[in-house]
Amino acid sequence: MSKICVIGHFGFGKTLLNGQTIKTKIITEEIENRFGKENVVLLDLAGGVKKIPYLLFKIPMVLAKCDNLIMMPVENGLEFLTPVLKVWNTLFKRKLHYVVIGGWLPQFISDKKWLQNGLMCFHGIYVETNTMKAALEKMGLDNLVVLPNCKKLDILPEDKLVFPNGVPFRLCTFSRVMKEKGIGSAVQAIMKVNEQLGYVAFSLDIYGQIWEDSRAWFENIQNDFPSYVSYKGCVDADKSVATLQDYFALLFPTHFYTEGIPGTIIDAYAAGIPVISAKWESYSDVIDEGKTGIGYEFDNLQALENVLLQVASNPKMLLDMKVNCVEKAKGYIPETAISKLTEKFGGGGITITSIH
């Protein structure tokens, strides 16, 4: 059996609900399910710069015995790991794989030629969208594979779809609770539209982990929430579909232009609910306009309000999308997505062991 190492943000011993940790665990779990759990090495990036001595010590050890190494860092981790792995791999000559989390990579490395050169040494770079792939190809990278974000979810059968009727139309957000995810924008838009219409056309439930840096901000705006806006706390990953299925639509008013494939949208599709979303960079890779959701101009609050007014006057336009959503969800299950990674491992299987 050949061996593999996964370097990622696991957060052993902690409850972390951010997209980086969730995707890292999903990818790793699917590899375990497919190849067995005996001897894959898991190196945890959680801990930041304090982990550098540990990683410098462990990386040559795992390269000595692993035929494949997968890394899943974000910005700072990428700048640290890429040159370290490049140098050591001149000796070990293993297959290095970089699974990208989110859509930020093209912008981040656009002016970092040294980092672009380092990534050219990888056997595969797995990006979430065709938009990202095209941008990186312009920089000269030719080792790119589109591997969509994925989640292990029980997709709601079509005969179980819920078709809510009557006002208020129940909307929700389902992401980290922070200003940059557009939570405040969602609240403002719904309040403005309800006021303009003269009745409560929409309600909003906010789900997700409150980002520590945003706690004071959120507690401040929470004091002014009207009765039809409320914070509902966190939801376990295996309960997302059951939680979302009764809603009219998911709001995704992100202020992050370089989102990849947001996990929250996969959750919504699996639950059969369409998405009202800001048009971030990779929007068209994820949402089929008029079929699985409706988009509005990025970072334009008035555009969001206009979409909500349009929906209030014709709610059927969203209800008719529900079957399309569950069909779309099938493309984001781990069994489908992960094959694009594992087929590049080359001979043998994988055994798994963890190093905390």
Secondary structure by P-SEA (a helix, b strand, c coil): cbbbbbbcccccccccccaaaaaaaaaaaaaaacccccbbbbbbccccccaaaaaaacaaaaaacccbbbbbbccccccccaaaaaaaaaacccbbbbbcccccccccccccaaaaaaaccccbbbbccaaaaaaaaaacccbbbbbcccccccccccccbbbbbccccbbbbccccccccaaaaaaaaaaaaaaaaccccbbbbbbccccccaaaaaaaaaaaccccccccccccccccccccccccccccccccccccccaaaaaaaaacccccccccccccccccccccccccccccaaaaaaaaaaaaacaaaaaaaaaaaaaaaccccccccccccccccccbbbbbbbcc
